Amino acid sequence: MRIFIDTEFTDFVNPELISIGLISECGNHEFYAELPVNVRRCNEFVIKTVLPQLAKSNDAQYSLKRLTSELSNWLLQFQLQDAVICFDYVGDWTLFCYAMNYEIPQWLRYENIYVYLNDRKLEEFFIKNNLRSHHALNDAKANRFAFEPLRKK
């Protein structure tokens, strides 16, 4: 079972996790969480593009401790399904490891799928669903939609 992931973070130089979104290959299982944001650590792009898309409810707000616990529990449903975390940027994997307190289950594998993403389908996903990119869950869903395992860029 592939699990598509995306993260949003403060800056490329010293990234701090802002949000994380995951969706299962079948599309039936989603996870989304946001951490408190230190705006002073955010670059201008993040302030203008990412922060306005954050949820306006407390349901998405997690402490790091709660995120680690709930994400670990959410992942357990895939334990017997040959689970693979799929990302398009290695920083997503690094921030996922951080969110998991660097305690990655042995049964969980990972793969950079950047070369298997169809750029046209990525764009189509956002247009068709009237969504903006640079939201962790939306981007994870877009990657799921645009993933073509036999494609290489």
C-alpha positions as CSV (number, residue, x, y, z in Angstrom):
1,M,0.0,0.0,0.0
2,R,1.4,3.3,-1.0
3,I,0.9,6.3,1.3
4,F,1.5,9.6,-0.4
5,I,2.9,12.3,1.8
6,D,3.6,16.0,1.6
7,T,4.8,18.6,4.2
8,E,4.9,22.3,4.4
9,F,7.8,24.0,6.3
10,T,9.2,27.3,7.2
11,D,12.2,27.6,5.0
12,F,14.6,25.6,2.9
13,V,17.7,26.6,5.0
14,N,16.5,25.6,8.4
15,P,13.1,23.9,7.9
16,E,10.6,23.6,10.7
17,L,7.6,21.5,10.1
18,I,4.3,23.5,9.7
19,S,2.0,20.8,8.4
20,I,1.9,17.2,7.2
21,G,-0.6,15.4,5.0
22,L,-0.9,11.8,4.0
23,I,-3.4,9.8,1.9
24,S,-3.5,6.1,1.2
25,E,-3.2,4.8,-2.4
26,C,-6.9,3.8,-2.3
27,G,-7.9,7.3,-1.2
28,N,-9.9,6.0,1.8
29,H,-7.5,7.0,4.5
30,E,-6.3,10.6,5.2
31,F,-4.2,12.2,7.9
32,Y,-3.6,15.9,8.3
33,A,-2.0,17.9,11.1
34,E,-0.6,21.3,11.7
35,L,2.0,22.4,14.3
36,P,2.3,25.8,15.9
37,V,4.1,28.2,13.5
38,N,6.9,30.5,14.4
39,V,6.2,33.1,11.7
40,R,9.6,34.8,12.2
41,R,11.2,31.5,10.9
42,C,9.1,31.5,7.7
43,N,10.4,32.9,4.5
44,E,8.3,35.3,2.4
45,F,6.9,32.6,0.1
46,V,5.6,30.6,3.0
47,I,4.0,33.7,4.6
48,K,2.2,34.6,1.4
49,T,1.4,31.1,0.1
50,V,1.3,28.5,2.8
51,L,0.2,30.2,6.0
52,P,-3.1,31.6,4.5
53,Q,-4.1,28.0,3.6
54,L,-3.8,26.6,7.1
55,A,-7.0,25.4,8.8
56,K,-8.9,27.9,10.8
57,S,-10.1,25.3,13.3
58,N,-8.4,23.8,16.3
59,D,-9.1,20.3,15.0
60,A,-5.9,20.5,12.8
61,Q,-3.7,21.9,15.5
62,Y,-1.4,19.4,17.1
63,S,1.5,19.5,19.6
64,L,4.6,17.6,18.4
65,K,4.0,15.0,21.0
66,R,0.3,14.5,19.9
67,L,1.4,14.5,16.2
68,T,3.9,11.7,16.9
69,S,1.4,9.6,18.8
70,E,-1.6,10.0,16.4
71,L,0.5,9.6,13.3
72,S,2.1,6.4,14.6
73,N,-1.4,5.1,15.5
74,W,-2.8,6.1,12.1
75,L,0.0,4.2,10.3
76,L,-0.7,1.0,12.2
77,Q,-3.6,0.3,9.9
78,F,-1.1,-0.3,7.1
79,Q,1.3,-2.6,9.1
80,L,0.3,-5.8,7.2
81,Q,0.0,-4.2,3.8
82,D,3.7,-3.7,2.6
83,A,3.4,0.1,3.3
84,V,5.6,2.5,1.4
85,I,5.7,6.3,2.2
86,C,5.9,8.1,-1.2
87,F,7.3,11.6,-1.4
88,D,8.4,13.9,-4.1
89,Y,11.1,15.8,-2.2
90,V,13.6,14.2,0.3
91,G,12.8,17.0,2.8
92,D,9.3,15.5,3.2
93,W,10.9,12.2,4.3
94,T,13.2,14.1,6.7
95,L,10.3,16.0,8.2
96,F,8.2,12.8,8.4
97,C,11.0,11.2,10.4
98,Y,11.0,14.3,12.7
99,A,7.2,14.0,13.1
100,M,7.6,10.3,14.1
101,N,10.3,11.3,16.6
102,Y,12.7,9.3,14.4
103,E,11.1,6.1,15.4
104,I,10.1,4.6,12.0
105,P,8.5,1.2,12.2
106,Q,10.7,-1.5,10.6
107,W,7.8,-2.6,8.4
108,L,7.5,0.9,6.8
109,R,9.5,1.5,3.6
110,Y,9.9,4.8,1.7
111,E,10.4,5.9,-1.9
112,N,11.0,9.2,-3.7
113,I,8.4,9.2,-6.5
114,Y,9.3,12.5,-8.1
115,V,10.3,10.9,-11.4
116,Y,6.9,9.1,-11.6
117,L,4.8,12.2,-11.3
118,N,3.0,13.5,-14.4
119,D,3.2,17.3,-14.3
120,R,0.1,17.7,-16.5
121,K,-1.9,15.5,-14.1
122,L,-0.6,17.5,-11.1
123,E,-1.9,20.7,-12.7
124,E,-5.2,19.0,-13.7
125,F,-5.8,17.9,-10.1
126,F,-5.6,21.4,-8.7
127,I,-7.7,22.9,-11.5
128,K,-10.4,20.2,-11.4
129,N,-10.7,20.3,-7.7
130,N,-10.4,24.1,-7.4
131,L,-7.5,23.8,-4.9
132,R,-4.2,25.6,-4.5
133,S,-0.9,23.9,-4.2
134,H,1.4,24.2,-1.1
135,H,-1.2,22.7,1.3
136,A,0.2,19.5,2.6
137,L,-2.9,17.3,2.2
138,N,-3.8,18.8,-1.1
139,D,-0.3,18.2,-2.4
140,A,-0.3,14.6,-1.1
141,K,-3.7,14.0,-2.9
142,A,-2.3,15.6,-6.1
143,N,0.8,13.3,-6.0
144,R,-1.6,10.3,-5.6
145,F,-3.5,11.5,-8.6
146,A,-0.5,12.2,-10.8
147,F,1.5,9.1,-9.8
148,E,2.4,6.9,-12.8
149,P,4.6,4.1,-11.7
150,L,5.8,3.2,-15.2
151,R,6.7,6.8,-16.0
152,K,10.2,8.2,-15.8
153,K,11.0,11.9,-16.4
